[in-house]
Amino acid sequence: MERRDKINYYLDIAETVSKRSTCLRRIYGAVIVKNDEIISTGYVGAPRGRKNCSDLNYCLREKMAIPRGERYELCRSVHAEANAIISASREKMLGATLYLVGFEMPGYEYVVNSNSCAMCKRMIINAGIERVVIRDTAQDYRVILVQDWVENDESLEGTIGY
């Protein structure tokens, strides 16, 4: 058996975490790692104690035909990246890597050109996370330096979505 490379190993863990997601539209899993230690994990779901879209059997954003990456204030869920950040101390996140995996529902296909939304990007920047690794296929991924999000601020151009 061939040993799995470390990046795909952590992406595999994020993929497993995503299976706890309760969104009907897209499910994501995130894992924050520093010095080969998992700091925290997060998946998409409503705030603790609130009903999930999977419990309600509808997604308001889907009903309103809102494109991905837009109008997240209407979403019931907390994103995977945000849940992972909430569960970790900033001290441990400084210089860390966030691994992210997302799937389109109901077909369970990897999200094409997946990326963190504008709100999650801001949280990742403030958390002190250094890199984000996003899975594109079961083997392929992209590495994003968070400093690029700081230097190339798409919000100044009014760019929405991802």
Residue frames as a rotation matrix with the C-alpha (Angstrom) as fourth column:
MET 1
0.580 0.814 0.000 0.00
0.814 -0.580 0.000 0.00
0.000 0.000 -1.000 0.00
GLU 2
-0.314 -0.670 0.673 1.33
0.635 -0.675 -0.376 3.42
0.706 0.309 0.637 -0.94
ARG 3
-0.367 0.098 -0.925 1.49
0.848 -0.374 -0.376 5.95
-0.383 -0.922 0.054 1.87
ARG 4
0.577 0.681 0.451 -0.82
0.783 -0.618 -0.071 8.97
0.231 0.394 -0.890 1.43
ASP 5
-0.478 -0.724 0.498 0.96
0.517 -0.690 -0.506 12.33
0.710 0.016 0.704 1.17
LYS 6
-0.736 0.078 -0.673 0.45
0.645 -0.223 -0.731 14.60
-0.207 -0.972 0.114 4.16
ILE 7
-0.862 0.446 -0.240 -1.59
-0.474 -0.878 0.072 17.29
-0.179 0.176 0.968 2.42
ASN 8
-0.331 0.772 -0.542 -4.10
-0.475 0.360 0.803 14.78
0.815 0.523 0.248 1.06
TYR 9
-0.584 0.081 -0.808 -4.12
0.636 0.664 -0.393 13.08
0.504 -0.743 -0.440 4.47
TYR 10
-0.829 0.272 -0.489 -5.38
0.232 -0.630 -0.742 16.30
-0.510 -0.728 0.459 6.10
LEU 11
-0.646 0.632 -0.428 -7.77
-0.757 -0.456 0.468 16.92
0.101 0.626 0.773 3.19
ASP 12
-0.479 0.460 -0.747 -9.14
0.100 0.875 0.474 13.39
0.872 0.152 -0.465 3.69
ILE 13
-0.703 0.212 -0.679 -9.81
0.706 0.089 -0.703 14.26
-0.089 -0.973 -0.213 7.33
ALA 14
-0.789 0.430 -0.438 -11.57
-0.362 -0.902 -0.234 17.49
-0.496 -0.026 0.868 6.26
GLU 15
-0.577 0.584 -0.571 -13.63
-0.541 0.251 0.803 15.42
0.612 0.772 0.171 3.82
THR 16
-0.524 0.369 -0.768 -14.67
0.613 0.790 -0.038 13.10
0.592 -0.490 -0.640 6.64
VAL 17
-0.794 0.210 -0.571 -15.55
0.369 -0.581 -0.726 16.11
-0.484 -0.787 0.384 8.82
SER 18
-0.831 0.469 -0.300 -17.74
-0.554 -0.646 0.525 17.43
0.053 0.602 0.797 5.97
LYS 19
-0.615 0.595 -0.518 -20.02
0.190 0.749 0.635 14.41
0.766 0.292 -0.573 6.37
ARG 20
-0.551 0.418 -0.722 -21.41
0.792 -0.012 -0.611 16.01
-0.264 -0.909 -0.324 9.57
SER 21
-0.982 0.131 -0.134 -22.68
-0.164 -0.945 0.281 19.00
-0.090 0.298 0.950 7.54
THR 22
-0.410 0.909 0.077 -26.39
0.574 0.323 -0.752 19.72
-0.709 -0.264 -0.654 7.54
CYS 23
-0.355 0.229 -0.906 -26.66
-0.575 -0.818 0.019 22.05
-0.737 0.528 0.422 4.54
LEU 24
0.406 0.596 0.693 -28.84
0.271 0.646 -0.714 20.89
-0.873 0.477 0.101 1.64
ARG 25
0.957 0.006 -0.291 -26.94
-0.244 -0.528 -0.813 22.94
-0.158 0.849 -0.504 -0.92
ARG 26
0.321 -0.919 -0.230 -23.21
-0.258 0.149 -0.954 22.49
0.911 0.366 -0.190 -0.23
ILE 27
0.992 -0.073 -0.107 -21.35
0.126 0.336 0.934 20.66
-0.032 -0.939 0.342 2.47
TYR 28
0.339 -0.921 0.193 -17.87
-0.356 -0.315 -0.880 21.57
0.871 0.230 -0.435 3.65
GLY 29
0.864 -0.238 -0.444 -15.37
0.504 0.424 0.753 20.32
0.009 -0.874 0.486 6.15
ALA 30
0.523 -0.720 0.455 -12.39
-0.384 -0.676 -0.629 22.25
0.761 0.154 -0.630 7.50
VAL 31
0.737 -0.430 -0.521 -9.37
0.674 0.527 0.518 21.22
0.052 -0.733 0.678 9.54
ILE 32
0.750 -0.562 0.349 -6.87
-0.524 -0.827 -0.207 23.66
0.405 -0.028 -0.914 11.04
VAL 33
0.780 -0.572 -0.255 -3.37
0.613 0.780 0.125 22.19
0.127 -0.253 0.959 11.44
LYS 34
0.674 -0.676 0.298 -0.19
-0.645 -0.735 -0.209 23.62
0.361 -0.052 -0.931 12.94
ASN 35
-0.296 -0.913 0.282 3.11
-0.954 0.273 -0.120 21.75
0.032 -0.304 -0.952 13.33
ASP 36
-0.607 0.107 -0.787 1.41
-0.264 0.908 0.327 18.50
0.749 0.406 -0.523 12.25
GLU 37
-0.871 0.417 -0.259 -1.15
0.411 0.329 -0.850 18.79
-0.270 -0.847 -0.458 15.03
ILE 38
-0.284 0.862 0.421 -4.87
0.585 -0.192 0.788 19.18
0.760 0.470 -0.449 14.38
ILE 39
-0.992 -0.072 0.108 -5.96
-0.021 -0.730 -0.683 22.31
0.128 -0.680 0.722 16.21
SER 40
-0.380 0.923 0.053 -9.68
-0.291 -0.065 -0.955 22.14
-0.878 -0.378 0.293 15.38
THR 41
-0.865 0.243 0.439 -12.27
0.501 0.432 0.750 21.01
-0.008 0.869 -0.495 12.87
GLY 42
-0.484 0.774 -0.408 -15.50
-0.323 -0.591 -0.739 22.50
-0.813 -0.226 0.536 11.58
TYR 43
-0.770 0.349 0.535 -18.38
0.637 0.468 0.612 21.69
-0.037 0.812 -0.583 9.28
VAL 44
-0.791 0.531 0.303 -21.40
-0.308 -0.775 0.551 23.55
0.528 0.343 0.777 7.91
GLY 45
-0.372 0.738 -0.563 -24.39
0.805 0.559 0.201 23.65
0.463 -0.378 -0.802 10.24
ALA 46
0.422 0.628 0.654 -26.87
0.114 -0.752 0.649 25.90
0.899 -0.199 -0.390 12.01
PRO 47
-0.394 -0.534 0.748 -25.82
-0.664 -0.398 -0.633 27.47
0.635 -0.746 -0.198 15.31
ARG 48
-0.919 -0.047 -0.392 -26.07
0.197 0.805 -0.559 25.12
0.342 -0.591 -0.731 18.28
GLY 49
-0.675 0.717 -0.173 -29.67
0.279 0.032 -0.960 24.53
-0.683 -0.696 -0.222 19.30
ARG 50
-0.127 0.631 -0.766 -31.19
-0.762 -0.556 -0.332 25.92
-0.635 0.541 0.551 16.10
LYS 51
0.576 0.412 0.706 -32.80
0.123 0.810 -0.573 23.71
-0.808 0.416 0.416 13.47
ASN 52
-0.599 -0.800 -0.025 -30.63
-0.040 -0.001 0.999 22.77
-0.800 0.600 -0.031 10.52
CYS 53
-0.248 0.460 -0.853 -31.78
-0.954 -0.268 0.132 23.00
-0.168 0.846 0.505 6.91
SER 54
-0.768 -0.071 -0.637 -31.58
-0.284 0.929 0.239 19.19
0.574 0.364 -0.733 6.83
ASP 55
-0.826 0.536 -0.174 -34.16
0.411 0.363 -0.836 19.16
-0.385 -0.763 -0.520 9.67
LEU 56
-0.247 0.737 -0.629 -36.40
-0.317 -0.675 -0.666 21.70
-0.916 0.035 0.400 7.94
ASN 57
-0.090 0.096 0.991 -36.03
0.725 0.688 -0.001 20.05
-0.682 0.719 -0.131 4.50
TYR 58
0.762 0.211 0.613 -35.46
0.614 -0.538 -0.577 23.36
0.208 0.816 -0.539 2.72
CYS 59
-0.382 -0.871 -0.309 -32.81
0.858 -0.458 0.232 25.97
-0.344 -0.176 0.922 2.08
LEU 60
0.493 0.611 -0.619 -33.97
0.391 -0.792 -0.469 29.57
-0.777 -0.010 -0.629 1.98
ARG 61
-0.188 -0.653 -0.733 -31.11
-0.487 -0.586 0.647 30.63
-0.853 0.479 -0.208 -0.31
GLU 62
-0.899 -0.073 0.433 -31.98
0.274 0.676 0.684 27.79
-0.343 0.733 -0.587 -2.69
LYS 63
0.024 0.994 0.108 -35.65
0.883 0.030 -0.469 28.80
-0.469 0.106 -0.877 -2.69
MET 64
0.622 0.180 -0.762 -34.59
0.034 -0.979 -0.203 32.36
-0.783 0.101 -0.614 -3.55
ALA 65
0.778 -0.359 0.516 -32.16
0.624 0.339 -0.704 31.15
0.078 0.869 0.488 -6.27
ILE 66
0.830 -0.550 -0.092 -29.27
-0.480 -0.789 0.383 33.05
-0.283 -0.274 -0.919 -4.71
PRO 67
0.632 -0.654 -0.416 -25.94
-0.163 0.412 -0.896 32.28
0.757 0.635 0.154 -6.44
ARG 68
0.585 -0.515 -0.627 -23.11
0.800 0.495 0.339 30.75
0.136 -0.700 0.701 -4.44
GLY 69
-0.461 -0.884 -0.075 -20.91
0.869 -0.434 -0.237 33.23
0.177 -0.174 0.969 -2.65
GLU 70
-0.694 0.277 0.664 -23.67
-0.102 -0.952 0.290 35.81
0.712 0.134 0.689 -2.22
ARG 71
0.015 0.836 0.548 -26.16
-0.669 -0.400 0.627 36.91
0.743 -0.376 0.553 0.49
TYR 72
-0.481 -0.291 -0.827 -24.85
0.271 0.848 -0.456 34.68
0.834 -0.443 -0.329 3.28
GLU 73
-0.885 0.226 0.408 -26.76
-0.466 -0.475 -0.747 36.75
0.025 -0.851 0.525 5.82
LEU 74
0.103 0.984 -0.147 -29.80
-0.974 0.130 0.185 34.75
0.201 0.124 0.972 4.67
CYS 75
-0.109 -0.245 -0.963 -28.14
-0.219 0.951 -0.217 31.39
0.970 0.187 -0.157 5.36
ARG 76
0.858 0.475 0.198 -29.03
-0.325 0.202 0.924 29.44
0.399 -0.857 0.327 8.53
SER 77
0.774 -0.545 -0.323 -25.61
0.591 0.804 0.061 27.85
0.226 -0.238 0.945 8.73
VAL 78
0.604 -0.787 -0.126 -22.23
-0.545 -0.524 0.655 28.73
-0.581 -0.327 -0.745 10.14
HIS 79
0.689 -0.372 -0.623 -19.54
-0.544 0.303 -0.782 27.86
0.480 0.877 0.007 7.59
ALA 80
0.801 -0.418 -0.430 -16.97
0.496 0.864 0.085 25.12
0.336 -0.281 0.899 8.17
GLU 81
-0.183 -0.930 0.319 -14.08
0.506 -0.367 -0.781 27.59
0.843 0.019 0.538 8.31
ALA 82
-0.081 0.232 0.969 -15.89
-0.595 -0.791 0.140 29.77
0.800 -0.565 0.203 10.84
ASN 83
0.892 0.448 0.057 -16.77
-0.326 0.551 0.768 26.78
0.313 -0.704 0.638 13.04
ALA 84
0.471 -0.804 -0.362 -13.14
0.737 0.584 -0.340 25.60
0.485 -0.106 0.868 12.98
ILE 85
-0.385 -0.617 0.686 -11.91
0.158 -0.777 -0.610 29.11
0.909 -0.126 0.396 13.90
ILE 86
0.338 0.619 0.709 -14.48
-0.647 -0.394 0.653 29.44
0.683 -0.680 0.268 16.70
SER 87
0.973 0.134 -0.189 -13.19
0.005 0.803 0.596 26.18
0.231 -0.581 0.781 18.21
ALA 88
0.275 -0.950 -0.150 -9.52
0.879 0.311 -0.360 27.21
0.389 -0.033 0.921 18.34
SER 89
0.559 -0.195 -0.806 -7.46
0.428 -0.765 0.482 29.81
-0.710 -0.614 -0.344 20.17
ARG 90
0.973 -0.195 -0.128 -5.84
-0.222 -0.605 -0.765 32.49
0.071 0.772 -0.631 18.03
GLU 91
0.259 -0.935 0.241 -2.45
-0.830 -0.087 0.551 31.69
-0.495 -0.343 -0.799 19.54
LYS 92
-0.118 -0.267 0.956 -2.63
0.076 0.958 0.277 28.17
-0.990 0.105 -0.093 18.12
MET 93
0.696 0.485 0.530 -3.88
0.543 0.129 -0.830 29.37
-0.470 0.865 -0.173 14.72
LEU 94
0.641 -0.499 -0.583 -1.04
-0.561 -0.823 0.088 31.85
-0.523 0.271 -0.808 14.10
GLY 95
-0.339 -0.834 -0.435 0.88
-0.900 0.152 0.408 30.47
-0.275 0.530 -0.803 11.12
ALA 96
-0.314 0.296 0.902 -1.43
-0.061 0.942 -0.330 27.45
-0.948 -0.159 -0.277 10.76
THR 97
-0.937 0.108 -0.332 -2.89
-0.324 0.091 0.942 25.87
0.132 0.990 -0.051 7.63
LEU 98
-0.142 0.950 0.279 -6.62
-0.555 0.157 -0.817 25.43
-0.819 -0.271 0.505 7.04
TYR 99
-0.992 -0.091 0.090 -7.61
0.008 0.661 0.750 22.43
-0.128 0.745 -0.655 4.88
LEU 100
-0.293 0.929 -0.227 -10.99
-0.595 -0.363 -0.717 22.77
-0.748 -0.075 0.659 3.14
VAL 101
-0.981 0.099 0.167 -13.14
0.188 0.689 0.700 20.31
-0.045 0.718 -0.694 1.19
GLY 102
-0.417 0.882 -0.220 -16.56
-0.564 -0.440 -0.698 21.04
-0.713 -0.167 0.681 -0.29
PHE 103
-0.864 0.235 0.445 -19.25
0.450 0.756 0.476 19.08
-0.224 0.611 -0.759 -2.14
GLU 104
-0.664 0.734 -0.144 -22.25
-0.700 -0.542 0.465 20.13
0.263 0.409 0.874 -4.21
MET 105
-0.758 0.514 0.401 -25.48
0.130 0.722 -0.679 18.57
-0.639 -0.463 -0.614 -3.02
PRO 106
0.634 0.267 0.726 -27.35
-0.635 0.715 0.292 16.42
-0.441 -0.646 0.623 -3.74
GLY 107
0.862 -0.192 -0.469 -24.88
-0.291 0.569 -0.769 14.91
0.414 0.800 0.435 -6.24
TYR 108
0.798 -0.590 0.124 -21.90
0.035 0.251 0.967 14.84
-0.602 -0.768 0.220 -3.87
GLU 109
0.531 -0.660 0.532 -19.46
0.734 0.044 -0.678 16.21
0.423 0.750 0.508 -6.48
TYR 110
-0.299 -0.708 -0.640 -16.50
0.878 -0.466 0.105 18.36
-0.373 -0.531 0.761 -5.45
VAL 111
0.718 0.490 -0.494 -17.34
0.316 -0.863 -0.395 22.07
-0.620 0.127 -0.774 -5.65
VAL 112
0.306 -0.577 0.757 -15.70
0.917 -0.036 -0.398 23.44
0.257 0.816 0.518 -8.80
ASN 113
-0.267 -0.550 0.791 -13.33
0.305 -0.827 -0.471 26.35
0.914 0.116 0.389 -8.11
SER 114
0.630 0.530 -0.568 -14.21
0.660 0.020 0.751 26.22
0.409 -0.848 -0.337 -4.43
ASN 115
-0.520 -0.745 0.417 -12.98
0.279 -0.610 -0.742 28.99
0.807 -0.270 0.525 -2.19
SER 116
-0.520 0.332 -0.787 -13.82
0.803 -0.124 -0.583 30.59
-0.292 -0.935 -0.202 1.13
CYS 117
0.451 0.734 0.508 -16.56
0.806 -0.580 0.122 33.21
0.384 0.354 -0.853 1.00
ALA 118
0.022 -0.440 0.898 -15.74
0.057 -0.896 -0.440 36.87
0.998 0.061 0.005 1.70
MET 119
0.677 0.282 0.679 -16.82
-0.618 -0.282 0.734 36.60
0.399 -0.917 -0.017 5.36
CYS 120
0.937 -0.348 0.017 -14.72
0.294 0.817 0.495 33.48
-0.187 -0.459 0.868 5.97
LYS 121
0.271 -0.871 0.409 -11.74
0.661 -0.140 -0.737 35.07
0.700 0.470 0.538 4.23
ARG 122
0.216 -0.150 0.965 -11.92
-0.437 -0.899 -0.042 37.97
0.873 -0.412 -0.259 6.70
MET 123
0.877 0.142 0.459 -12.06
-0.479 0.332 0.813 35.55
-0.037 -0.933 0.359 9.65
ILE 124
0.765 -0.643 0.036 -9.16
0.640 0.751 -0.162 33.48
0.077 0.147 0.986 8.30
ILE 125
0.132 -0.710 0.692 -7.07
0.262 -0.648 -0.715 36.64
0.956 0.275 0.100 7.88
ASN 126
0.285 0.036 0.958 -7.82
-0.721 -0.651 0.238 37.84
0.632 -0.758 -0.160 11.42
ALA 127
0.989 0.086 0.118 -7.24
-0.142 0.758 0.637 34.38
-0.035 -0.647 0.762 12.90
GLY 128
0.261 -0.965 -0.016 -3.63
-0.832 -0.233 0.504 34.53
-0.490 -0.118 -0.864 11.70
ILE 129
0.555 -0.026 0.831 -3.92
0.278 0.948 -0.156 31.44
-0.784 0.318 0.533 9.48
GLU 130
-0.233 -0.827 -0.512 -1.10
-0.342 -0.423 0.839 31.43
-0.910 0.370 -0.184 6.92
ARG 131
-0.897 -0.105 -0.430 -2.30
-0.441 0.296 0.847 29.06
0.039 0.949 -0.312 4.18
VAL 132
0.153 0.925 0.347 -5.54
-0.638 0.361 -0.681 27.55
-0.755 -0.117 0.645 2.93
VAL 133
-0.920 -0.385 -0.076 -5.44
-0.325 0.640 0.696 24.27
-0.219 0.665 -0.714 1.01
ILE 134
0.032 0.996 -0.088 -8.57
-0.772 -0.031 -0.635 23.54
-0.635 0.089 0.767 -1.03
ARG 135
-0.553 -0.167 0.816 -9.36
0.181 0.932 0.313 20.16
-0.813 0.321 -0.486 -2.57
ASP 136
-0.335 0.393 -0.856 -10.38
-0.891 -0.427 0.153 20.15
-0.306 0.814 0.494 -6.25
THR 137
0.344 0.373 -0.862 -10.47
-0.570 0.812 0.124 16.36
0.746 0.448 0.492 -6.82
ALA 138
0.993 0.056 -0.104 -9.68
0.038 0.681 0.731 13.30
0.112 -0.730 0.674 -4.71
GLN 139
0.354 -0.934 -0.051 -5.98
0.932 0.347 0.107 13.91
-0.083 -0.086 0.993 -5.49
ASP 140
-0.335 -0.509 0.793 -5.66
0.701 -0.697 -0.151 17.54
0.630 0.505 0.591 -6.63
TYR 141
0.487 0.418 -0.767 -5.67
0.833 -0.487 0.264 20.68
-0.263 -0.767 -0.585 -4.52
ARG 142
0.309 -0.366 0.878 -4.73
0.327 -0.826 -0.459 24.35
0.893 0.429 -0.135 -4.54
VAL 143
-0.070 -0.388 -0.919 -2.61
0.991 -0.133 -0.019 26.15
-0.115 -0.912 0.393 -1.95
ILE 144
0.475 0.287 0.832 -3.58
0.399 -0.913 0.087 29.75
0.784 0.290 -0.549 -1.25
LEU 145
-0.640 -0.654 -0.405 -1.37
0.714 -0.309 -0.629 32.08
0.286 -0.691 0.664 0.78
VAL 146
0.300 0.835 -0.461 -3.68
0.941 -0.339 -0.002 34.13
-0.158 -0.433 -0.887 2.99
GLN 147
-0.307 -0.495 -0.813 -1.41
0.327 -0.857 0.399 37.14
-0.894 -0.143 0.425 2.48
ASP 148
-0.913 0.032 0.407 -2.64
0.399 -0.138 0.907 37.14
0.085 0.990 0.113 -1.16
TRP 149
0.071 0.997 0.008 -6.17
0.917 -0.068 0.392 37.80
0.392 -0.020 -0.920 0.14
VAL 150
0.278 -0.058 -0.959 -4.80
0.638 -0.735 0.229 40.76
-0.718 -0.675 -0.167 2.09
GLU 151
-0.603 -0.678 -0.421 -2.85
0.125 -0.601 0.790 42.21
-0.788 0.424 0.447 -0.83
ASN 152
-0.940 0.341 0.014 -5.50
-0.003 -0.049 0.999 41.46
0.342 0.939 0.047 -3.50
ASP 153
-0.734 0.668 -0.128 -8.61
0.132 -0.044 -0.990 42.67
-0.667 -0.743 -0.056 -1.71
GLU 154
-0.778 0.455 0.433 -11.48
0.551 0.162 0.819 41.85
0.302 0.876 -0.377 -4.09
SER 155
0.086 0.859 -0.506 -13.92
0.954 -0.217 -0.206 43.73
-0.287 -0.465 -0.838 -1.85
LEU 156
-0.370 -0.292 -0.882 -12.39
0.130 -0.956 0.262 47.00
-0.920 -0.018 0.392 -3.06
GLU 157
-0.969 0.007 -0.246 -13.60
-0.244 -0.145 0.959 46.16
-0.028 0.989 0.142 -6.58
GLY 158
-0.171 0.978 0.118 -17.05
-0.925 -0.118 -0.360 45.04
-0.338 -0.171 0.925 -5.45
THR 159
-0.499 -0.066 -0.864 -16.41
-0.529 0.813 0.243 41.43
0.687 0.578 -0.440 -6.51
ILE 160
0.015 0.540 0.842 -18.95
-0.934 0.308 -0.181 39.04
-0.357 -0.783 0.508 -4.98
GLY 161
0.937 0.337 -0.094 -19.22
-0.349 0.896 -0.275 35.28
-0.008 0.290 0.957 -5.06
TYR 162
-0.027 -0.965 0.260 -16.32
-0.648 0.214 0.731 32.95
-0.761 -0.149 -0.631 -5.72
